[in-house]
Amino acid sequence: MATTFAVPDGRVAMAATTYTGNGSTQSVSNAVNTVSFQPDFVWVKGRNEAYYHRLTSSLQSPPNYMSSNATDAENSVNGTISAITSTGFSVNINGGTGGTNSTGINYVGWQWKAGGTAVSNTAGSITSSVSANTTAGFSVVTYTGTGVNATVGHGLGVAPAMIFYKSRSNAEGWPVYHSALAVANNLVLNNTNVQQPNGNIYWNSTAPTATLIRAGTDTANNGSGYTYVAYCWAPVAGYSAFGSYTGNGSADGPFIYTGFRPRFILVKRTDSTSDWRIWDTSRTPYNAMSSVIYPNGSDAEYTAATQDFDALSNGFKARNNSISMNASAGTYIYAAYAENPLKYANAR
């Protein structure tokens, strides 16, 4: 009996779009073979310059943005994502350390579809505004902190496997919850640290539920009167996968089964200091995938054989023994999003 996937085509919910800056204004379309969508979360990075990352969402009113490599509060100066459109996003003139449209610079824009216009969610002790795509397992949540242990509704109907938290109003780091870590532990998106035992202050050492995420007592995600955004992802069979793997220190590295050919792969080593790393099949359409971008740094895209992954029809495989992605007995967490489920995927 054929399997029916909730998201049979990843192009309707997640995109990795490349474009070249023109130094003025332009609209960037995420259409692939006429398939496009209106995103609710857009993340842009200059590939061949040391530009800051620019992240915004439909709940943050572009041109407001934040940077995954910095602790800065939400801002709207310098080069920005000026608007979210029905088929992608618009960018304006370049600016300083974070241009999104400098002449001749190559960019990538990762995009996810949530639920469009936000609704009020009163499931938690803090009332939140939520844009949720329950089919694709992604929601954008905004809320105001209380400074005491609290719960916040996320709207997905299943427990998120990964959450990025960020203060919009104050200079704070980016606590990251991932289901492959012990619930008392966390990572931080803007640094290279190993996993830390700070889940008690970030989410009261309590895993998210089908309706709620946690906000602890730290100002990074629950300062009294501070405003926040949380990007929440849940796994969807054939479309998204979150987990961990252990390295073998060999050029014939581990294979990680996802059930689909990945369009986007995020990896972070958890037992040793290491950069976060992103690969995608738009920037590297053929194996081996060797071009990596670091979410915690402003560095330009780095391409080398020591960064090799193969994106396969049903997962991905490490092709080197770099300690950043395949150290012997090293532990790593990942998030992956599909081009197509295994049923429809072609070999690369």
Backbone hydrogen bonds in HBPLUS format (Angstrom, degrees):
<---DONOR---> <-ACCEPTOR-->    atom                        ^
c    i                          cat <-CA-CA->   ^        H-A-AA   ^      H-
h    n   atom  resd res      DA  || num        DHA   H-A  angle D-A-AA Bond
n    s   type  num  typ     dist DA aas  dist angle  dist       angle   num
A0012-VAL N   A0009-ASP O   3.17 MM   3  6.16 174.7  2.18 130.0 130.9     1
A0010-GLY N   A0339-GLU O   3.03 MM 329  4.86 137.9  2.21 133.6 139.0     2
A0013-ALA N   A0010-GLY O   3.15 MM   3  5.62 170.2  2.16 118.2 120.9     3
A0014-MET N   A0010-GLY O   3.04 MM   4  5.93 159.4  2.09 171.7 173.7     4
A0113-LYS N   A0013-ALA O   2.88 MM 100  4.93 144.7  2.01 148.3 146.7     5
A0015-ALA N   A0111-GLN O   2.91 MM  96  5.05 153.6  1.98 139.6 144.7     6
A0111-GLN N   A0015-ALA O   2.85 MM  96  5.05 155.1  1.91 146.1 149.3     7
A0017-THR N   A0109-GLY O   3.00 MM  92  5.05 177.6  2.00 133.9 133.6     8
A0109-GLY N   A0017-THR O   2.69 MM  92  5.05 152.8  1.76 145.4 155.2     9
A0019-TYR N   A0107-TYR O   3.15 MM  88  5.39 153.0  2.23 130.9 135.6    10
A0107-TYR N   A0019-TYR O   2.83 MM  88  5.39 161.1  1.87 169.7 170.5    11
A0021-GLY N   A0105-ILE O   2.81 MM  84  5.27 167.0  1.83 156.1 158.8    12
A0104-GLY N   A0021-GLY O   3.01 MM  83  5.34 152.0  2.09 136.8 128.6    13
A0023-GLY N   A0101-ASN O   2.80 MM  78  5.46 140.4  1.95 145.1 157.1    14
A0026-GLN N   A0091-VAL O   3.15 MM  65  5.67 156.0  2.21 149.1 151.9    15
A0091-VAL N   A0026-GLN O   2.94 MM  65  5.67 161.9  1.97 165.8 171.7    16
A0028-VAL N   A0089-PHE O   2.69 MM  61  5.41 175.7  1.70 172.3 173.9    17
A0089-PHE N   A0028-VAL O   3.08 MM  61  5.41 158.4  2.13 149.5 156.0    18
A0030-ASN N   A0087-THR O   2.73 MM  57  5.93 164.6  1.75 168.4 169.1    19
A0032-VAL N   A0035-VAL O   2.86 MM   3  5.24 151.9  1.94 142.1 147.1    20
A0035-VAL N   A0032-VAL O   3.09 MM   3  5.24 164.0  2.11 113.1 115.3    21
A0040-ASP N   A0112-TRP O   2.84 MM  72  6.10 170.0  1.85 153.7 154.4    22
A0058-SER N   A0040-ASP O   2.85 MM  18  4.92 145.8  1.97 133.5 137.3    23
A0041-PHE N   A0112-TRP O   3.21 MM  71  5.29 145.4  2.33 153.2 153.0    24
A0112-TRP N   A0041-PHE O   3.03 MM  71  5.29 153.3  2.10 145.6 152.7    25
A0042-VAL N   A0056-THR O   2.92 MM  14  5.49 166.5  1.93 152.3 156.6    26
A0056-THR N   A0042-VAL O   2.94 MM  14  5.49 157.4  1.99 157.8 164.8    27
A0043-TRP N   A0110-TRP O   2.87 MM  67  5.12 153.6  1.94 155.6 161.6    28
A0110-TRP N   A0043-TRP O   2.81 MM  67  5.12 151.2  1.89 158.9 152.6    29
A0044-VAL N   A0054-ARG O   2.78 MM  10  5.13 162.9  1.81 154.1 156.1    30
A0054-ARG N   A0044-VAL O   2.91 MM  10  5.13 155.7  1.96 153.7 158.8    31
A0045-LYS N   A0108-VAL O   3.00 MM  63  5.60 153.5  2.07 156.1 164.4    32
A0108-VAL N   A0045-LYS O   3.05 MM  63  5.60 148.2  2.15 146.4 156.0    33
A0047-ARG N   A0106-ASN O   2.67 MM  59  5.41 174.3  1.68 153.8 154.6    34
A0301-GLU N   A0047-ARG O   2.62 MM 254  4.84 156.3  1.67 137.7 146.5    35
A0051-TYR N   A0049-GLU O   2.91 MM   2  5.55 133.2  2.13 104.8  90.6    36
A0052-TYR N   A0097-THR O   2.39 MM  45  5.65 167.7  1.41 157.8 162.5    37
A0055-LEU N   A0066-MET O   2.80 MM  11  5.22 155.7  1.86 158.2 163.2    38
A0066-MET N   A0055-LEU O   2.88 MM  11  5.22 143.9  2.02 140.5 152.3    39
A0060-GLN N   A0057-SER O   3.03 MM   3  5.25 158.9  2.08 107.7 114.6    40
A0064-ASN N   A0061-SER O   3.21 MM   3  5.85 168.8  2.22 119.9 118.9    41
A0065-TYR N   A0075-ASN O   2.80 MM  10  5.57 147.0  1.91 155.1 166.3    42
A0075-ASN N   A0065-TYR O   2.97 MM  10  5.57 160.1  2.01 154.4 160.1    43
A0070-ALA N   A0067-SER O   3.15 MM   3  5.38 162.5  2.18 115.1 116.1    44
A0172-GLU N   A0071-THR O   2.91 MM 101  4.82 118.3  2.29 148.5 142.4    45
A0074-GLU N   A0168-ARG O   2.80 MM  94  4.79 155.4  1.86 125.8 134.3    46
A0092-ASN N   A0080-THR O   3.34 MM  12  6.10 156.1  2.40 161.6 164.1    47
A0082-SER N   A0090-SER O   2.81 MM   8  5.46 125.0  2.11 125.9 139.3    48
A0090-SER N   A0083-ALA O   2.82 MM   7  5.13 161.0  1.86 145.4 148.3    49
A0085-THR N   A0088-GLY O   2.92 MM   3  5.08 165.7  1.94 118.7 122.5    50
A0088-GLY N   A0085-THR O   3.48 MM   3  5.08 171.6  2.48  97.3  99.7    51
A0098-GLY N   A0095-GLY O   3.18 MM   3  6.04 154.3  2.25 144.7 147.8    52
A0105-ILE N   A0102-SER O   3.12 MM   3  5.58 168.6  2.13 132.3 134.1    53
A0119-VAL N   A0130-VAL O   2.86 MM  11  5.34 154.7  1.93 136.6 141.0    54
A0130-VAL N   A0119-VAL O   2.83 MM  11  5.34 164.3  1.85 151.2 155.7    55
A0121-ASN N   A0128-SER O   2.73 MM   7  5.14 160.2  1.77 156.3 155.8    56
A0128-SER N   A0121-ASN O   2.95 MM   7  5.14 160.1  1.99 151.2 152.9    57
A0126-ILE N   A0151-THR O   3.04 MM  25  6.16 154.8  2.11 168.2 173.2    58
A0129-SER N   A0142-THR O   2.94 MM  13  5.26 161.7  1.97 150.3 156.2    59
A0142-THR N   A0129-SER O   2.95 MM  13  5.26 160.9  1.99 151.4 157.5    60
A0131-SER N   A0140-VAL O   2.98 MM   9  5.27 160.8  2.01 153.8 159.8    61
A0140-VAL N   A0131-SER O   2.90 MM   9  5.27 154.4  1.97 146.2 152.4    62
A0133-ASN N   A0138-PHE O   2.78 MM   5  5.32 164.7  1.81 158.4 163.8    63
A0137-GLY N   A0133-ASN O   2.85 MM   4  5.80 115.1  2.28 143.0 160.4    64
A0138-PHE N   A0133-ASN O   3.21 MM   5  5.32 159.6  2.25 138.1 142.9    65
A0234-ALA N   A0137-GLY O   2.78 MM  97  4.67 159.6  1.82 138.6 140.8    66
A0139-SER N   A0232-CYS O   2.93 MM  93  5.23 154.9  2.00 147.1 153.3    67
A0232-CYS N   A0139-SER O   2.92 MM  93  5.23 177.5  1.92 163.3 164.2    68
A0141-VAL N   A0230-ALA O   2.89 MM  89  5.04 157.3  1.94 149.0 155.6    69
A0230-ALA N   A0141-VAL O   2.72 MM  89  5.04 148.3  1.82 148.2 156.4    70
A0143-TYR N   A0228-TYR O   3.19 MM  85  5.42 150.4  2.29 129.7 135.9    71
A0228-TYR N   A0143-TYR O   2.85 MM  85  5.42 155.0  1.91 166.4 170.4    72
A0145-GLY N   A0226-TYR O   2.77 MM  81  5.31 158.7  1.81 156.9 163.2    73
A0225-GLY N   A0145-GLY O   3.05 MM  80  5.33 164.7  2.07 128.2 123.7    74
A0147-GLY N   A0222-ASN O   2.91 MM  75  5.28 120.9  2.26 129.6 142.1    75
A0150-ALA N   A0215-ALA O   2.79 MM  65  5.13 158.3  1.83 158.8 164.6    76
A0215-ALA N   A0150-ALA O   3.01 MM  65  5.13 167.0  2.02 138.6 137.8    77
A0152-VAL N   A0213-ILE O   2.87 MM  61  5.28 156.0  1.93 154.2 156.7    78
A0213-ILE N   A0152-VAL O   2.83 MM  61  5.28 160.1  1.87 152.4 157.8    79
A0154-HIS N   A0211-THR O   3.10 MM  57  5.98 152.0  2.18 138.8 144.6    80
A0161-ALA N   A0233-TRP O   2.65 MM  72  5.94 148.2  1.75 145.7 154.7    81
A0179-SER N   A0161-ALA O   2.81 MM  18  4.90 151.2  1.89 150.6 151.3    82
A0162-MET N   A0233-TRP O   3.19 MM  71  5.32 156.3  2.25 149.3 150.1    83
A0233-TRP N   A0162-MET O   2.89 MM  71  5.32 165.1  1.91 164.8 166.9    84
A0163-ILE N   A0177-TYR O   2.96 MM  14  5.05 154.2  2.03 138.9 142.2    85
A0177-TYR N   A0163-ILE O   2.98 MM  14  5.05 156.1  2.04 144.8 151.3    86
A0164-PHE N   A0231-TYR O   3.00 MM  67  5.20 155.7  2.06 144.3 151.5    87
A0231-TYR N   A0164-PHE O   2.91 MM  67  5.20 156.0  1.97 149.7 155.3    88
A0165-TYR N   A0175-PRO O   3.07 MM  10  5.49 165.4  2.09 165.4 168.7    89
A0166-LYS N   A0229-VAL O   2.99 MM  63  5.56 142.7  2.13 162.9 169.8    90
A0229-VAL N   A0166-LYS O   2.97 MM  63  5.56 153.6  2.04 156.0 164.5    91
A0168-ARG N   A0227-THR O   2.74 MM  59  5.44 157.4  1.79 134.1 141.5    92
A0189-LEU N   A0174-TRP O   2.92 MM  15  5.27 155.1  1.98 153.2 151.2    93
A0176-VAL N   A0187-LEU O   2.75 MM  11  5.07 152.9  1.82 154.0 147.3    94
A0187-LEU N   A0176-VAL O   3.24 MM  11  5.07 165.6  2.27 141.4 145.7    95
A0181-LEU N   A0178-HIS O   3.05 MM   3  5.73 166.2  2.07 122.2 126.7    96
A0185-ASN N   A0182-ALA O   2.80 MM   3  5.36 164.5  1.83 124.1 128.3    97
A0199-GLY N   A0184-ALA O   2.72 MM  15  4.10 148.0  1.82 127.6 120.6    98
A0186-ASN N   A0196-GLN O   2.83 MM  10  5.35 138.1  2.01 143.9 157.2    99
A0196-GLN N   A0186-ASN O   2.84 MM  10  5.35 160.9  1.88 153.5 158.5   100
A0191-ASN N   A0188-VAL O   3.28 MM   3  5.81 166.2  2.30 119.4 119.8   101
A0274-SER N   A0192-THR O   2.93 MM  82  4.87 152.0  2.01 137.5 141.8   102
A0195-GLN N   A0270-THR O   3.05 MM  75  5.26 171.1  2.06 138.7 138.5   103
A0201-ILE N   A0198-ASN O   3.05 MM   3  5.59 133.3  2.28 111.3 121.5   104
A0202-TYR N   A0198-ASN O   3.13 MM   4  6.37 146.2  2.25 150.6 160.8   105
A0203-TRP N   A0199-GLY O   2.94 MM   4  5.46 160.3  1.98 132.5 139.0   106
A0205-SER N   A0199-GLY O   2.83 MM   6  4.85 169.1  1.85 120.6 117.3   107
A0217-THR N   A0201-ILE O   2.86 MM  16  5.23 125.7  2.16 124.5 140.1   108
A0218-ASP N   A0201-ILE O   3.12 MM  17  5.38 148.8  2.22 153.2 144.8   109
A0216-GLY N   A0202-TYR O   2.75 MM  14  4.43 142.4  1.89 121.6 116.9   110
A0206-THR N   A0203-TRP O   2.95 MM   3  5.89 149.9  2.04 130.3 135.0   111
A0209-THR N   A0212-LEU O   2.84 MM   3  5.13 156.9  1.89 149.6 157.2   112
A0221-ASN N   A0218-ASP O   3.26 MM   3  6.09 155.7  2.32 117.7 122.1   113
A0222-ASN N   A0218-ASP O   2.81 MM   4  5.69 130.4  2.06 149.6 164.8   114
A0226-TYR N   A0223-GLY O   3.03 MM   3  5.24 161.9  2.06 122.6 127.8   115
A0239-TYR N   A0236-VAL O   2.87 MM   3  5.41 160.8  1.91 144.6 145.4   116
A0240-SER N   A0236-VAL O   2.92 MM   4  5.15 170.0  1.93 146.9 149.4   117
A0338-ALA N   A0239-TYR O   2.82 MM  99  4.84 138.9  1.99 151.9 155.1   118
A0241-ALA N   A0336-ALA O   2.98 MM  95  5.30 152.3  2.06 146.1 150.7   119
A0336-ALA N   A0241-ALA O   2.90 MM  95  5.30 150.6  1.98 155.8 161.8   120
A0243-GLY N   A0334-TYR O   3.25 MM  91  5.57 157.2  2.30 136.0 141.4   121
A0334-TYR N   A0243-GLY O   2.91 MM  91  5.57 151.1  2.00 149.2 148.7   122
A0245-TYR N   A0332-TYR O   2.97 MM  87  5.46 146.6  2.09 140.9 149.7   123
A0332-TYR N   A0245-TYR O   3.04 MM  87  5.46 150.9  2.13 162.2 168.0   124
A0247-GLY N   A0330-GLY O   2.84 MM  83  5.07 158.8  1.88 144.2 151.2   125
A0329-ALA N   A0247-GLY O   3.01 MM  82  5.20 153.2  2.08 130.9 125.8   126
A0249-GLY N   A0326-ASN O   3.12 MM  77  5.45 128.2  2.40 122.7 135.7   127
A0253-GLY N   A0318-ALA O   2.98 MM  65  4.52 129.5  2.24 139.5 143.5   128
A0318-ALA N   A0254-PRO O   3.22 MM  64  5.85 155.8  2.28 155.7 156.4   129
A0256-ILE N   A0316-PHE O   2.76 MM  60  5.40 175.8  1.76 173.3 174.7   130
A0316-PHE N   A0256-ILE O   3.05 MM  60  5.40 153.4  2.12 142.6 149.8   131
A0258-THR N   A0314-ASN O   2.95 MM  56  5.76 168.3  1.96 133.7 137.5   132
A0259-GLY N   A0314-ASN O   3.11 MM  55  4.50 164.3  2.14 122.2 118.0   133
A0342-LEU N   A0259-GLY O   2.92 MM  83  5.44 145.8  2.04 148.8 137.8   134
A0261-ARG N   A0340-ASN O   3.38 MM  79  6.12 152.4  2.47 171.8 174.4   135
A0339-GLU N   A0261-ARG O   2.89 MM  78  5.84 159.1  1.94 178.5 172.8   136
A0263-ARG N   A0337-TYR O   2.67 MM  74  5.74 169.0  1.68 151.9 155.4   137
A0281-THR N   A0263-ARG O   2.94 MM  18  5.21 149.5  2.04 137.3 143.8   138
A0264-PHE N   A0337-TYR O   3.35 MM  73  5.29 158.0  2.40 140.0 141.1   139
A0337-TYR N   A0264-PHE O   3.05 MM  73  5.29 153.1  2.13 144.8 150.4   140
A0265-ILE N   A0279-TRP O   2.92 MM  14  5.22 160.6  1.96 150.4 150.4   141
A0279-TRP N   A0265-ILE O   2.94 MM  14  5.22 157.0  1.99 149.6 157.1   142
A0266-LEU N   A0335-ALA O   2.85 MM  69  5.11 161.7  1.89 158.6 162.8   143
A0335-ALA N   A0266-LEU O   2.93 MM  69  5.11 142.4  2.07 140.6 147.3   144
A0267-VAL N   A0277-ARG O   2.93 MM  10  5.31 156.8  1.98 148.0 155.1   145
A0277-ARG N   A0267-VAL O   2.95 MM  10  5.31 146.6  2.06 156.0 164.2   146
A0268-LYS N   A0333-ILE O   3.08 MM  65  5.50 151.9  2.17 149.7 153.6   147
A0333-ILE N   A0268-LYS O   2.97 MM  65  5.50 164.0  1.99 152.8 154.6   148
A0270-THR N   A0331-THR O   2.90 MM  61  5.76 166.8  1.92 143.2 146.5   149
A0278-ILE N   A0293-ILE O   2.86 MM  15  5.20 138.1  2.04 145.6 158.2   150
A0293-ILE N   A0278-ILE O   3.08 MM  15  5.20 151.9  2.16 138.5 147.2   151
A0284-THR N   A0280-ASP O   3.21 MM   4  6.35 151.8  2.30 140.5 148.9   152
A0289-MET N   A0309-PHE O   2.61 MM  20  5.05 156.3  1.66 176.9 169.3   153
A0309-PHE N   A0289-MET O   2.98 MM  20  5.05 145.6  2.10 132.1 142.7   154
A0304-ALA N   A0290-SER O   3.21 MM  14  5.63 150.1  2.30 145.8 146.7   155
A0292-VAL N   A0302-TYR O   2.82 MM  10  5.34 168.7  1.83 155.4 155.6   156
A0302-TYR N   A0292-VAL O   2.94 MM  10  5.34 168.8  1.96 159.8 160.3   157
A0297-GLY N   A0294-TYR O   3.12 MM   3  5.40 167.0  2.14 115.2 119.1   158
A0307-GLN N   A0304-ALA O   3.02 MM   3  5.65 161.8  2.05 119.5 122.9   159
A0308-ASP N   A0305-ALA O   3.34 MM   3  5.42 160.6  2.38 115.8 114.1   160
A0319-ARG N   A0308-ASP O   3.09 MM  11  5.29 169.0  2.10 139.8 136.6   161
A0310-ASP N   A0317-LYS O   2.82 MM   7  5.15 154.5  1.88 146.4 155.2   162
A0317-LYS N   A0310-ASP O   2.98 MM   7  5.15 148.5  2.08 139.9 149.5   163
A0312-LEU N   A0315-GLY O   2.81 MM   3  5.20 159.2  1.86 150.7 154.2   164
A0325-MET N   A0322-SER O   3.13 MM   3  5.68 157.6  2.18 113.7 119.8   165
A0326-ASN N   A0322-SER O   2.63 MM   4  5.40 146.4  1.74 165.4 176.5   166
A0330-GLY N   A0327-ALA O   2.92 MM   3  4.87 164.2  1.94 118.1 120.8   167
A0344-TYR N   A0341-PRO O   2.90 MM   3  5.60 141.8  2.05 119.4 128.5   168
A0345-ALA N   A0341-PRO O   2.94 MM   4  5.90 125.2  2.25 145.1 159.3   169
A0345-ALA N   A0342-LEU O   3.32 MM   3  4.93 140.8  2.48  91.7 102.4   170
